[in-house]
């Protein structure tokens, strides 16, 4: 081992010298930013390191047992560690060369142990996907970044990027930022902003990079599990893996990074664990990973609940209550609730109860929910029904998750198409599994395959995210001249935070959109206040709060432009707009004396500040 250690030091020293030398040249002579210089140095060092360690240090006799994949994983981990060191040292004022010195000492120490006992150990059982899977995953991740780079991100994710930036700058969640969703959404956005700052890219591209990392990890982990449990031939397994890589992007298409997209990536290793031909339970690690995604929304509890009910049915007992993976997921969920109650008590004490009363303005009837996505939903249900009828035990795992996704879509009751992302993904994976495991083509497969084929065709036509509403506001604000701050007094997200993100201006409202008053106004109109005075008083307090908060935001931040709705479709009685709503407060007229109506369209009024 001593000789091996000396060889490692020699090769590692050469690689480290290459890393530092190339990074320093890029930094000093090519005027490259610090983080990018470190990345360039890392790439050069990887080439030297792999060739030296595989051929000289560890004298590997078989480079085809997953060693390339394991080496790549360790190398990427080293990149993350070295980059984190650079960021931490520079943030604390330590300087570029101090960070390079720490990288040179700390990273090689841990790398040697990983190389000796894992990467080049010539172990028989594959711990990571095959080289083909690694190539597919890297190619898919690269293609994803090429396709979406610099493209405007969807309205919900844009809001989280804007609001989380304010959170990191000191704003208090659920006090300075009034959001109906739980706080994990903000915490999961922090890495995107750190990546953006780290690499000097836009916040939107930082989000795409964060999703790309999660996508890559989810694929590689799922591939490793598939190799252990599936029983498919190498060719069929690689085909299924490639289709999985396609579906996890195609299923989201225009809604990349929506919570419903992220949960699919978090669930993937856990889902494929159930494909085991030996009926082995999923690992605790994949269960914890899945739980981390399920906590994004209460509605995502349908996924573990569906599997739990399946296990209860199969065992005809309550034994699944004591299965370790369910207990771990329950512990994570309870821990998360305790965290929210402790750190963000306003969410459970104020926001969640308020949403119960007023968020109904955004909900639809069951018929409305089903009809809003009628064609793709019908195709998915045809495929799901056919899949269940064939009774393929492993394909039915995907069917169970698809059913859970469909139930989650119905329960959320809004008819938003991105709520169907899990349903689409798991239906398509189930169809692919049926096709690849069928011994011969059967007429019973045709309905499912035809429906899935049409669904893939339809999803491919969806394209990337676009919002005419957002584009219109962006265009008009550019025409109005230099704008530094914006407030969108709208019941929609589109004219607010997404516009601020694209133009790089300040978003000055504590609300992503005015989600309080439509529900309060609607319910007040439908309530007999003589019979239910307490409910009416509560609803009136919600409306008053929304009105007061809007006024305070205008007075405090003095936005350059206020964008308001001229039509509010979610209200029972028309016309009733934000302006009508705000006029109930006598201070509103005085505040708006500082603003002039400078432009109107059929749907939007633009008020520009005239006072200094």
N, C-alpha and C positions, 0 to 999 in steps of 0.2 A: 504493500500500500504506500510505503514511503516513496518508492520510485514513481508510482503512479501520481502521487501528490506533487512530486517535483516536476513531472511532465505537465501536469495540470497547471502548475504555477507558470511554467514556461510558456505554454500555449495561452493561458489566461493573461499572462503579462503582455504577450504580443497583441492579443485581442484588445486588452485594456489600453495599451499604448495607441493602437489603431483608433480606438474609440475617442480617446482624449485628443490625439493629434488631429484627426479629421474634424472633430467638433470645434477645436480651437482655431483651425484654419478657416472653417466656415464662419466662426464667430468674429475673428479678428480681421480677416482679409476679404471675406465675401459679404460682410455686413448682414449676416444671418441672425435672426432673433435667437435668443438663448435656448428656448425650448426646441426650436427647429434645428439648431446646431447640434443639440444633444441627440435628436432623432437621427440625423445624418450620420453622426459618429456611431450610434448604435447599429445602424444597418451595415456599415462597413465592418464593424467588429463581429457581427453575427457570421459573416462569410468566413472570416479567419477562424472563429471559434469552432464552428461545426466541422470544418475540414480537419482542423488540428486535433480536436477531441475524439472524433470518430475514427480517425486513421492512426493517430499517434498516442494520445493519452490513454484511451481505454481499449485500443486495438480491437474494435468491434468486429466480430466475425459474421454477424448477420444484421444488416441494416434494414431488414424488411419486416421486423416484428414490432411495428409501431414506433420505432426509435425516432424517425423523423418527426412524427406528430408530438412525441414527448419532448423532443428537443425544442420544437417550435413553441410549445406551451411554456417551457422554462425560459426560453428567450423572451417571449412576450411578457412573462412575469418580471423578468429582469428589466425590461424596458419600463414597465409600470413602476417598479421600485426605484430605478435610477431617475425617472422623470419626477416621481414624488419627492425624492431627495432634493433635486434641483429646485422644484417649486417651493418646498418648505424652507430651504436655506435662503433662497432669493427673497422670499416673503419676509423673512426675519432680518434681512439686510446683510447676510453673510457673504454674498458675492459669488460670481460664477465659478472661480477656480477653487474655492472651498468646497462647493458642491461637487465639482469634478473629483476632488481628492477623496471625499466621502464615498462617492460612487466607486472609485477605484479600490477602496478597502472593503466595503460592506457587501457589495453585490457578488464578487467572486467567492466569498466564504460560503454563502448559502448555495451558490450555483454548483460548487464541487460536490456537495452532499447529494444534491438532486441528480446530477449527472451520474455519479457512481452507483447510487442505490436505486435509481429509477430509470433514467433515460437510456443508459447503456448497460443495463443489468441483464440483457438477453432473456428476459422473463418470457415464459411461454404464453401466458394469458394476456390478451390485449387489454391495456388499461385505457387506451384512447382509440379513437376511430382509425380506420385504415388510412394509408396515404391518399387513396382516392377520395375518401370522405373529407380529409383535411383540405385537399385541393378544391373539391366542390364547395366546401364551406367558405374558404378564402375567396374563391372566384365569385360566389354569390354575394358575399359581404362587399367585395370591391365593386361589383356591378351595382349593388344597392347605393353605395356612396356616389358613384359616378352619375347615376340617374337622378338622385335627389339633391345633390350638392347645390347649394345656393337657391333651391326652390322654396318658396314660401310654405311654411308649415301650417297645419290645420289650426282653426281658431281656438280650440280648447288648449292645445299644447302651447300655442303662442301666449295665451293668458298665463299659463303656469310659468313660462319663461320670464315674462314681465313681472309677475307677482313674486316669484321666488327671488328674483334679483332684488326687489324691494325688501323681502324678508331677510336676505343676507345683509342688506344695508341697515337693518335695525327695525323694520316695520314688524308689528306684532300680528301674528295670524289670528283671524277672527275678531280683531279689534280695529286695526288699521287696514286689514284686508278681509273683506266679508265674502266668504266662499261657502257654497253649500256642500262641497265634498270634503272628506276627512283629510288630515294633514299629510298622510304618507305621500300623496301626490306631489306636494311641495318638496319633501325630502328626497324623493326620487328624481327631482329635477335639478337638485344641487350638483350632482356629478356632471351634468350637461354644461352647466355654467362654469364649473371648474375646468373642464376640458376646453371650453371656449377661451377662457382667460389663459390657460396653460399654453395653448397653441396659437393664440392670437387670431382666432377665427370668430365669425359671428355666433351669436347665441343659438340661432337656428341650426347652423352647421355643427355646433357643439352638441345639440340634441340629436342630430343624425348620427354623429360619431358615438354617442352613448348608446343609442339603439343598435348601432352596428356591433358594438362590443357585446351587448346582451344577446343579440342575434347569433353571433359567432359562438359564444359560450354555450348557448342553448343548443345549437346544432351539434357542436362537437360532443357535448355531454350526451345528447340524445343518440348520436351515432355510436358512442362507446357502449351505451346500454343496449342498443339494437344488436350490436355484434355479439353480445353475450347471451341475449335472451330470445332472439327472434326465430332462429332455425332456418332462415332463408338462405339461399345460395348467395355467393358474393355478388354476382351480377344483379340479381333481383333486389338484394339489399341496397346496393349502390343506386339502383334506379329509384327505389322508394325514398332513399335519403335525398337524392337530387330533387324529387318531386316535393318532399317536405320543405326543402330550402326555397323552392318556388312558391309554395302555398303560403308560407309564413310572411311573405312580402305581398304576393298577389291578393291574399285575403284581406289585407289592410288597404293596399293600393293608395287611395287618396287620404287615408286617415292614419298614416304612420305615426307611432308614438301615442296614439290614444290609449287609454287605460285598457280597453278591450283588446287592443293589439298586444300590449305588454303582457297581459295575463296569459296569452297563448304561449309566449316565449318562456315565461316562468313555469308554466304547466308542462311543457313538452317533455323534459326528462322523466317526470313523474308519470305522465300518460304512457310513454313507451315502455316503462317498467312493467306495466300490466300486460304486455304482450308476451311475457315469459311463458314458454311452453311447459315449465315446471311449476307454474302457479306460485312463484315466489313473490313475496310482498315487495313493494318499492323500498328503496333504501331510505334511511332517515335523512340523508343529505338531499336527495331529490324531493322528499316530502317537505323539508324546510324551505327549499327553493320555491316550491309551488306555493307554500303558505305565504311567502314574501310577496307573491303576486296577488293571491286571493285577498290579502288585506287592503288592496287598493280600493275595493268597493265592497260594501256589504252584500251586494247582489251576487258577487262571485262565490259566495258560500254554497251556491247550488252545485258547484263542481265536486268538492269533497262530499257533500251530502248525497249526491247521486251515487258515488262509489260506495259510500257507507251503506246506503240502502241496498245496493246490489249485494254487498257482503253479508248483510243481515239476512237477505233472502236466500242466499246460497247456503249459509250455515244453519238457517232456521233457528237462530239464537241471537242473544245480545252480546256474544263474545267479541264481535268487532269493536265494541266500546273500549276494549282493553288492548286493541292492536297498537303496537308502539308508534307506528307512523301517524295514526289518527290522534293519539295522545299528544305527540309532538306538535302536530298542526294546531290542535286545540290550545296547547300551552302558548304557542306563538301568537295565536289570535287573542287569547286572554291578556298576554303580556302587552300586546299592542293597545288594547282597550285601556289597560291600566296606564300606559304611557300617555295616551291621549287625555285621559281624565286628570292626570297629574300635571302634564306640561301644557296642555291646551284645553283647560276645563271649559272655556267659552264654547267650544264646539258641541260638547254633549249637553251643556246647561242651557245654551241659547240658540245656536245655529240649527242643530238637529230638530228640536221642538218647533222652531219657527218654520222650517222646511216642511214639516208634517202638515201644517195648516195652509201654507201658501204655494208650495211648489206644484200643486195640482193644476195650475194654469198652464203648465208645460206638458201635461199628460194628456193622453188620448184614450178613447174607448178601445176595448179589445178589437173590435171590428176596424177601427181606425189604425191601430197598430199593425194588424195583419195586412190591411190594404195598402199601407204606405210603402211597403216593400214587396208587393204582391208577386211579381215575376221571379226575382231571385229566390224569394222565400219558398215559392211553390216548387221550384226546381230542387232546392235543398230538401224539402219534405218528401218529394217523390224519391229521391236518392236514399234518404234515410229510411223510408218505409220499405223499399226494396232490400236495403242492407239488412234490416232486422229480419225480414222474411227468409233470407238465405241461411241465417243461423250459423254464421262463421264466428266462432267464439272470440277470436282476436279482433276481427273487424267490428264486432259488437262492442268492444271497448271504446272504439271511436264513436260508435253510435250512442253509447251512454253519455259521453262528453258532448256530443252534438245535441242530444236531448236537453242536457243541462244548459247548454248555450241558448237553445230555443226558449226554454223556460225563463232564463235570465232576461232575454229580450222582451218577453211578454210582461214580466213582473216590472221592468223599468218603465213600461207604458208610455214611452215617448215616440216610438217609431223611428228613432234616429238610426240610420243605416249602419253606423259603426258599431252599434250594439250587437249586430249579427256577425261580427268578425269571428268569434270563437265557433259559432255554429257553422259558418262556411268552411273554416279551416278543418274542423274535425270531420265534417261530412266528406270533404274531398280526400282527406287522408284515409278514411274508411273505404271509399271507392277504390283508391289506389291499392290498398291492401287486398281487397277482394280480387282485383284483377291479377295481382302478382302471385297470389296463393292459390288461384284456381288451377286445378289440374287440367281442365279443358274448358273451352268456351261454352257457356251455357246460356240458353235463352233467358234464364232467370237473372243473369247479370245485366242484360241489355237495358232495362229501365234505369237502373242505377248509373250505369256508365254513360248513357245518353244524357241523363239529367246533369251529371257531373261535368260532362263535356261542354254542355251548353252553359253551365254555371261558370266554368273556367273562361269560356269565351266572353261571357258577360262581364266578369270581373276584369278581364284584360282590357276591356273597352272603357273601364272607369277612369283610368289615367290618374295623374297626380292631382293633388288638392288644388281647387280653384274656387274663388268666391268673387262673383261679380260685385257684390256689395262692398267687400273690402277694396277691390280694385278701384271702384268708383270713388270711395273716400280718399284713397291714396292719391289718385289723380287730381281730385279737387283741392286737397291740401297743398299739393305741389304748386297748383295754379294760384293759390292765395298768397304765396310768398313764403319767406322763412317762418317756420312754425317750430316752436320749442316744446310745446306741451299741448295735450289733447284730453278732453273729457267727452266720452260718448254716452249721452243720456238715452240709452236704447235698451230694449228688452232682448236684443241680440248681441252676441259676442263679436260678430264680424266687423262692425265699424269702430271698434275700440282698441283693445290690446293688440290684435294682429296688425292694425295700421301703425300703432306706435312702434311695434317691433320692426316692421319693414322700413319705416322712415327714421328710426333711431332717435325718436323724440320721447319725452316724458309722458307717462300715463298717470293722471293725477286723481282718478277716482278710486275709492276703496272697494268699489264693486266691479266685478268683471262685466256685468251688465245688470240692469235693474230688474232683478228677479223677485223682489219682495212685493212691489205694489200691484202687479197684475193679478196675482193670486188673492191678495187682500181685497182689492176692489171687486173682483168677481164674486168672492165668497160673501162679502158684505151685501152685494146685490141680491144674492140668493138666500140670505138668512133673514128670518123674522126676528128682528132685534128686540121686539117687545117680549117675545117668548124666550130669547137667548141673549140677554143683555151682556153677560160676561164674555161670551164668544165675540160679540160685536165690538166690545171694548178692546179685546185682545187684538182683533184684526185691525181696528183703527190705530192701535199703538204700533203695529207693524208698518202701516202706511205712513204714519207720522215719523217713524224712525227713518224710513227710506227718504222721505222728503227733507228731514233735518240733516241727514248725512250728506245728501247731494248739495244742499246749500253751504254746509261747512266746507266741503271740498272745493267749491267754487271760490268762496271767500278766502280760504287759506292758500290755495295754490294758484289762483288767478289763471286758469288755462287760456292759452292763446285762442283756441277754437273749442266750441261746444257743438257736438253733432247730435241732433235729436231726431227721433222718429216722427214722421207725420202720420203714420198709420201703425196702430198697435193691434195686431190681429188676435192676440190672446185675450182681449177684453170683451166682456159681454156686450157692452153698449158702445156704439160708435157714434160720433167721433169722441174719442177720449185719448189724448196723447200725454206724453211726459209733461209738456207745457201746461196742459189743462190740469194735470195732477198737481204740479208744483204751485199753481196759482192759488191753491187753498191756503198757502202761507203768505201773509202780507209782505214779508221781507223779500220775496222772490222778485217782485216788480222792481224794487230798489236795486237789487243785485244785478238784474239784467239791464239796467240803464248803462252799464259799462260795456254792453255787447250790442252789435249791430247784425241784423240778418243780412248776410252778404250773398247767399246763394240758396236756391231751393230746387229740389227735384220732386218727382212724384212721391218719393218715400222719405227724403231726408231734408232737414233744414240745417244750414251752417251759420252759426253765430260766431263772429270774430270780435275779439276784445279790442275796444277803441281807446279805453282809458290807460294812462301810464301806470 
